[in-house]
Amino acid sequence: MEPMRVALIGYGLAGRVFHAPHISVTPGLRLDAIVTSDRERQAQARARYPHARLIDRAEQLWAQADAFDLVVIGAPNGTHVPLALAALEAGLHVVVDKPFAPNAAEGRRVLDEARRRGKHVIPFHNRRWDGDLLTVRRLIAEGALGDVFRFESRFERWRGTPKPRWQAPEAEARANGEGMLMDIGTHLVDQALLLFGPASRVYAETDRRYPGVTTEDDFTILLTHASGVRSHLIASAIAAQSGPRFAVYGSKAGYMKFGLDPQEAALNAGGGPPGGPGWGEEPEARWGTLGVADDRRPVRTEPGNYAAYYAGVAATLRDGAPPPVSPEDAIAGLAILDAAVRSAETGCAVAV
């Protein structure tokens, strides 16, 4: 069968690091076009993907929609919904980078349009394939932790300066899905729901620590899952020192892991190819530990595997397999983030 023809919108961090490298190595997909009007980014794309056409604007893409099967949206957050709707109107399947939408209502709007047109719209939640999360899933499945009762998940960085879009007028920043909740909260909430199922209650605290920001750059979310597990999710762009990436507590043992999955750093440095020998492997010095009190042992981190996402996309479009991430899951996560905003504004827990 001929490969699915893919057009990528955006060649900033998302397009250059997370999307283009994986599309280009996935059997069944072919990166045929990259949409960016930035001349420097065009030069970078031309040097790395000489076979791909360069297109200045999305409007030019819709005019030749018959030449493509799938559009991948890796442009800024505020463009995700209008670009997804335009791609669906042009008769194309769509992959949407996180956040799927700025809120759950807009996410449902995109999904309803996809269903009406008989097309797939697939959220890009690549951090389901972080090696440390794969390790936690394995330990839970093996029963190594016993009954898990608390899950702590941190994603902390020291940026030094805020993102420029976080300094836009407040209403504009929120409408465009800017801030740490949409940036990192999307991942942390999705991972918690994937591990422990739906949440029934949300409590959140958000802060603006950098001067001039109009949206949160630091947050804490507490989820009560219907399963009884409690998740504590913390993210910050102004963390001078980072706590553990994961701390998972169960009736038999706990698991603690420091440091971020290595795939983003490798991709940003131009490493690869993604999915090749040794890809996503962590050195033993960075493995997490499993055990009780001082009786702990290192646990090998599962290799991270972002390539599995686009392999899943290809299987969905070519073979009718379930999507690697369902839009319903993305909307459920957005509903949690909507509740987190209300909780932070009122200082009260919010029932979901």
Summary of the structure (lengths in Angstrom):
residues: 352
radius of gyration: 20.1
end to end distance: 44.8
largest distance: 63.7
contacts: 1205
relative contact order: 0.16
helix: 41%
strand: 24%
